[in-house]
Amino acid sequence: MDTYSLFEVNQAIKTALYEAFPENLWITAEINDLKVNRNGHCYLELIEKDIEGTKLLAKARATIWANVFREIKPFFEQSTGQLLVEGIKVRLNLSVEYHELYGFSFNIKGIDPSFTLGDLERQKKEILRKLESEELINKNKLLDLPLCPQKIAIISSPTAAGYQDFQEQLLNNGFGYSYYTKIFPAIMQGNEAEHSILEALNKIIKHSSLFDLVVIIRGGGSQSDLNCFNNYSIAAKIANSPIPILTGIGHERDETILDIVAHTKLKTPTAVAEFLIDKLYDFESNLVENVRAITDNILDQINSNNDKLMRMAHQMSYSTSKQISQASSKLDIKGHKLEALFDKKLLVEKNKLHELENSIPGLLKIKLEKEKLRLEKHLKSIALLDPLKTLKRGYTITLKGNKVVDSSKQLSENDTIITKFYDGESLSQIKDVK
């Protein structure tokens, strides 16, 4: 059996790969990792997943040398409006290379921006189809906007210029309207945006009773900054929110999926603030108009019914006087009857009191005799229980210390006891207890 050196095997692999791929070729892949060193060379990890995007099918290293990277990067980003970053799918022109020391890698020579644009658009359409099949596109739009929204939950980066513009416009409005705002900080671009925005939405929904509506705002930026807003998970959460959600993402030309599922889409954070101010102005105007209409209607009714009210007042005055006179006569008659009944009742009660006064001495005498007999009976009972009389009959009392002994269990050998008789006492020592 032949034996080869490692170098020989690696050279054979290199030759085989060169013969298999003698020219540059185009491949499609997803950028899983991208790093640029201080010399300007770009090192990537390319991957391919299955259709569901859950299983990794292939992985390879790739390199874009500095002189090529300086051309590829701006060309791609200007063409797509998308940063060349991890997580996007690309179509690359490259050569397959194998080095005896460093192994297999791709040497990237060019990139096709139209493929990435098409893939991003395809992903967006797939998400919209899924949202539509689940009837989520218009779900948040079906919620009623409050007539007077003043309690606002904000999802934004607290350092973003768009957030500062929103606060300035809203809280310093020219009408003096008051608003309560609470910011739920979130990362508004990049790979961490999805988790951050979902976390903020979950916190708001947990306390939804405290707010009238939610606004998602950010300042301007590149086209690539909008990718996090074309996200199914965030869109589904917005659609199922129990309170209306407004967006002001800061792009007039592009409509994101979040804009589509939100209750109301506005162009910029400032436009969102103006919308909220207009809502309060409309509410105040309608309120003033309604009050004016009600007041005018009441005045018209008062004026049109003035004569009728005057006639009714005269009739009521005459009728009331007549009723008062009749009632007064009835009260006089009832008053005389009550006076007679009172005199009769008073006489009966006086007689009863007189009879009671006469019977009290006799009742007291009988009560005293009964109590005297009862007292004498108790005294006889006490005399029968006198301890001296019991001792005279031949009984004794045994004491241990100052306590009466009524059981042999209270005594022990060598205890000293006192025996009390009718005419004296004796001192004894216990020899045995049985």
QUIURTA-V458838 format. One record per residue. N is the residue number from 1. OMEGA is omega in whole degrees, -180 to 180 (none if undefined). Layout:
# QUIURTA-V458838
n	omega
N	OMEGA
N	OMEGA
This chain:
# QUIURTA-V458838
n	omega
1	-179
2	177
3	-178
4	173
5	179
6	180
7	180
8	179
9	-179
10	177
11	179
12	177
13	180
14	180
15	-179
16	180
17	-180
18	179
19	-180
20	-178
21	-176
22	-178
23	176
24	178
25	178
26	174
27	173
28	-179
29	175
30	177
31	-180
32	180
33	-179
34	179
35	177
36	-179
37	-175
38	178
39	178
40	177
41	-178
42	-180
43	-175
44	167
45	-179
46	179
47	172
48	-180
49	177
50	-175
51	-180
52	179
53	-178
54	-176
55	179
56	-178
57	-177
58	-180
59	179
60	175
61	178
62	-178
63	169
64	-178
65	-170
66	-177
67	178
68	-177
69	179
70	179
71	-175
72	-172
73	-180
74	178
75	-178
76	-174
77	177
78	-178
79	-174
80	-170
81	-176
82	177
83	175
84	-173
85	177
86	172
87	-180
88	178
89	-175
90	172
91	-170
92	171
93	-171
94	173
95	178
96	-176
97	177
98	-179
99	-177
100	-179
101	-170
102	174
103	-172
104	174
105	174
106	174
107	-173
108	-179
109	-177
110	-178
111	-178
112	-177
113	-176
114	178
115	-179
116	177
117	-180
118	-180
119	179
120	179
121	178
122	179
123	-180
124	-180
125	178
126	179
127	179
128	178
129	179
130	179
131	-180
132	179
133	179
134	178
135	-179
136	-175
137	-174
138	-173
139	-179
140	180
141	-179
142	178
143	178
144	173
145	177
146	179
147	-176
148	-176
149	-179
150	180
151	-168
152	171
153	-174
154	171
155	-177
156	170
157	-176
158	-180
159	-176
160	178
161	180
162	178
163	179
164	178
165	180
166	-179
167	-180
168	-178
169	-174
170	-171
171	178
172	-179
173	-175
174	-178
175	-180
176	179
177	180
178	177
179	170
180	180
181	177
182	-180
183	172
184	-172
185	179
186	172
187	-170
188	174
189	178
190	-174
191	-178
192	-175
193	-177
194	-179
195	-177
196	-179
197	178
198	179
199	178
200	179
201	180
202	178
203	-179
204	-178
205	178
206	180
207	-173
208	-179
209	-178
210	-173
211	176
212	178
213	-179
214	172
215	175
216	-173
217	174
218	178
219	180
220	-180
221	-179
222	178
223	-178
224	-180
225	-178
226	-174
227	-179
228	179
229	172
230	-171
231	-177
232	-175
233	179
234	-179
235	180
236	178
237	177
238	-178
239	-177
240	180
241	179
242	178
243	-178
244	180
245	178
246	177
247	172
248	-169
249	172
250	177
251	-179
252	-171
253	-171
254	178
255	-180
256	178
257	178
258	176
259	-175
260	-177
261	-179
262	178
263	-179
264	178
265	176
266	-169
267	-172
268	175
269	178
270	178
271	176
272	179
273	179
274	178
275	-179
276	177
277	179
278	179
279	180
280	179
281	178
282	180
283	-180
284	-180
285	178
286	179
287	179
288	-179
289	179
290	178
291	180
292	-179
293	179
294	180
295	180
296	-180
297	179
298	180
299	178
300	180
301	179
302	-179
303	-177
304	-178
305	-175
306	-179
307	-179
308	179
309	179
310	179
311	179
312	180
313	179
314	-180
315	180
316	180
317	180
318	-179
319	-179
320	179
321	180
322	180
323	179
324	-180
325	179
326	180
327	180
328	179
329	179
330	-180
331	179
332	-180
333	-180
334	179
335	179
336	180
337	180
338	180
339	180
340	178
341	180
342	-180
343	-180
344	-179
345	-180
346	179
347	179
348	-179
349	176
350	180
351	179
352	180
353	-180
354	178
355	180
356	179
357	-178
358	-175
359	-174
360	-178
361	-179
362	180
363	178
364	-179
365	179
366	180
367	180
368	178
369	179
370	-180
371	180
372	178
373	180
374	179
375	179
376	179
377	178
378	-180
379	178
380	179
381	179
382	-179
383	180
384	-178
385	-179
386	-178
387	-179
388	179
389	177
390	179
391	178
392	-180
393	174
394	179
395	176
396	176
397	-180
398	-179
399	169
400	-170
401	178
402	-176
403	178
404	178
405	179
406	179
407	179
408	180
409	180
410	-174
411	175
412	179
413	180
414	173
415	175
416	-180
417	177
418	177
419	-178
420	175
421	178
422	-173
423	177
424	-179
425	178
426	-179
427	-177
428	176
429	-176
430	177
431	-177
432	178
433	180
434	none
